């Protein structure tokens, strides 16, 4: 099979060694007896994975300790609601900066109501 490189928005190509490691751990992650997809997000094994991911991200991106790292699912459109609904301060006000295509798209829509 010839590998295809995906340069589109969203998912992208992963290094083969990453895919092979994921494949080898698909049925059993470490000594857990289950795959990562089956374990509780509160389990010791999963928390270890999460802590390692955060540590690696902080190192790679030079994220200071006084910043929070959030691992969020969903796409860009969901972030339009998720950020103000979860991160807005007590006075229910926030600034919105139009920086490009996605923020321009959002600025044309009615703002999210927070009560």
C-alpha angles and dihedrals in degrees: 000000000000114000117237122213115225113207097167125116115280119018117034140184116292126207112267092239090058092051092048092051091049089048092051091051097042095102098031128016108209109309095328096108092228142065121263088250090062101046127093116261086229096053123116091243094051093045088054090054091047093048091049092048092050093047092050092047092049091051095045095045096033092236110180121234092246090065124082120228115216123195105203134176128213130061136280095279092057090052089064088071101025097061099051094038094052107026105035116119127246096273090059093236130122139165120243120205120202102216104157149316100335097042090045089053090051095046089061091058126077111272120255115264114229119192 
